[in-house]
Amino acid sequence: MNTIQNLVAPHPEWMRLHYLDMLADQGIDPSDMGGPGQSFPTTEKKTVHLSSQQNVAVTFDPNADHAVTQSMQTAFNEIVGSVKDLSSLNISATTNGHVVGSNHEIGDAVDINWMNGIHISNSGKGLEMAKSLEAAAMMNPNIRFVEGPIGNFVRTEPGGKWFPSPFLGKSNFTHVHFDVFPKK
């Protein structure tokens, strides 16, 4: 049975193209949308590091503590500061482990995999943590793309309407990703 399901499961590239077609049908220019697999150049340099705040201890996976843009740091601080009862989090990726030109590589994205000692997941307390972080990220007008166990969402302009974005695979269940609109 699993073999049959694997044969008929939609290919991620087909899903991405279908998604972009759906946006175009709604009168949205998909080239402005971003989302999975799309990055935008920024005029900002990677000059600052994410760090602990007054009530939230921030740690990093090995090789994840790299400089990011000021826009990313500002949004990160606002989001982390707005999550109720958050005392600690772990960052699994800033600019590490991603392709050249990606939103991570240019310093405009972050992945968070632990909150208050609980691993982000698609069930139990890990899901509760993901919900609070994804909701906080989506309330920030400067966040362009959010990915995690609750779903993937993208918007075309700061403070604009959120649109669902394609599922990217099992990694969606292990962390919350968000990236900022690039400076032009």
C-alpha positions in Angstrom: 0.0 0.0 0.0 2.8 2.5 0.9 4.4 1.8 -2.5 1.2 2.8 -4.3 0.8 5.9 -2.2 4.4 6.9 -3.0 3.7 6.5 -6.7 0.7 8.7 -6.7 1.9 11.3 -4.2 2.3 14.8 -5.8 5.8 15.7 -6.6 7.0 18.8 -4.6 7.9 20.6 -7.8 4.4 19.9 -9.3 2.9 21.2 -6.0 5.0 24.4 -6.2 4.0 25.0 -9.8 0.3 24.3 -9.1 0.5 26.8 -6.2 2.1 29.5 -8.4 -0.6 28.9 -11.1 -3.3 29.2 -8.4 -1.9 32.6 -7.3 -1.8 33.8 -10.9 -5.5 32.8 -11.3 -6.2 35.1 -8.3 -4.5 38.0 -10.0 -1.4 37.8 -7.9 2.0 38.0 -9.6 3.7 34.8 -8.5 7.2 36.3 -9.1 6.5 38.8 -6.2 5.2 36.1 -3.9 8.3 34.2 -2.8 7.6 31.3 -0.5 9.3 27.9 -0.9 12.3 27.9 -3.1 12.3 31.6 -3.9 14.6 34.2 -2.4 15.0 37.9 -3.0 18.1 39.9 -3.0 18.6 42.4 -0.2 20.7 45.6 0.1 21.4 44.9 3.7 24.6 43.3 4.9 24.8 40.6 7.6 26.1 42.8 10.5 24.4 41.6 13.7 23.9 38.4 15.7 20.7 37.1 17.3 21.1 36.9 21.0 19.4 36.4 24.4 16.9 39.0 25.5 15.9 40.1 29.0 13.7 37.1 29.7 14.6 34.7 26.9 17.8 32.7 26.7 18.8 32.0 23.1 21.1 29.1 22.2 22.3 27.8 18.9 23.0 24.4 17.2 26.7 24.0 16.3 27.7 26.3 13.5 24.3 28.2 13.6 25.4 31.5 15.3 26.1 33.6 12.2 25.5 37.3 11.5 22.1 38.2 10.0 20.6 41.4 8.7 19.3 44.2 11.0 15.8 43.6 9.7 16.0 39.9 10.7 17.3 40.8 14.2 14.6 43.4 14.7 11.8 41.1 13.7 13.3 38.2 15.7 13.4 40.4 18.8 9.8 41.6 18.4 8.5 38.1 17.8 10.4 36.4 20.6 9.4 39.3 23.0 5.7 38.7 22.1 5.5 35.0 22.8 3.9 34.5 26.2 5.8 32.4 28.8 8.8 31.9 26.6 12.0 31.5 28.6 14.4 29.8 26.1 14.7 28.8 22.5 17.3 27.2 20.3 18.2 28.3 16.8 19.1 25.5 14.4 19.9 27.7 11.4 20.7 31.3 10.5 22.9 31.3 7.4 24.3 27.8 7.8 23.3 24.8 5.8 21.4 26.5 3.1 22.0 27.2 -0.6 23.8 30.3 -1.8 21.3 33.1 -2.5 18.6 31.6 -0.2 16.9 33.8 2.4 18.9 32.0 5.0 22.3 32.6 3.2 21.6 36.3 2.8 20.7 36.7 6.5 17.0 37.2 6.2 15.7 33.9 7.7 15.9 31.9 10.9 14.9 28.3 12.0 13.9 27.6 15.6 13.8 24.0 16.7 13.4 24.1 20.6 11.3 26.3 22.9 11.4 26.1 26.7 13.3 22.8 26.4 10.6 21.3 24.2 11.4 20.2 20.6 9.1 21.7 17.9 6.9 18.9 16.5 3.5 18.2 15.1 2.0 16.9 18.3 1.7 17.5 22.0 3.7 20.3 23.7 5.9 20.7 20.6 2.9 21.6 18.6 1.7 24.0 21.2 5.1 25.8 21.1 5.0 25.9 17.3 1.5 27.4 17.3 2.6 30.2 19.6 5.7 31.0 17.6 4.0 30.8 14.2 1.2 33.0 15.4 3.6 35.6 16.8 5.6 35.6 13.5 2.5 36.1 11.5 1.5 39.1 13.6 4.7 40.8 12.7 4.2 43.0 9.6 7.8 42.6 8.4 7.6 38.8 8.2 7.2 37.5 4.6 7.2 33.7 5.0 6.4 31.4 7.9 6.9 27.6 7.8 6.2 25.0 10.5 3.9 22.3 11.9 0.8 24.5 11.7 1.4 25.2 8.0 3.2 27.4 5.6 2.1 30.9 4.8 3.4 33.7 2.6 2.5 37.3 1.8 3.4 39.8 -0.9 3.8 43.0 1.0 4.6 44.0 4.6 1.4 43.7 6.7 -0.5 42.2 3.8 -2.8 39.3 3.6 -1.4 35.8 4.3 -1.7 33.0 1.6 -1.3 29.3 2.2 2.0 28.0 0.8 2.8 24.4 -0.2 3.8 21.8 2.3 7.6 21.3 2.1 8.0 17.8 3.6 8.6 16.3 7.0 11.1 19.1 8.0 8.0 21.3 8.5 7.4 19.3 11.7 10.8 19.9 13.3 11.2 23.6 13.4 9.5 27.0 12.8 11.1 29.1 10.0 10.4 32.7 9.3 12.0 35.3 7.0 11.7 39.0 6.6 11.0 41.1 3.5 14.3 42.1 2.0 15.5 45.7 1.9 15.5 47.1 -1.6 
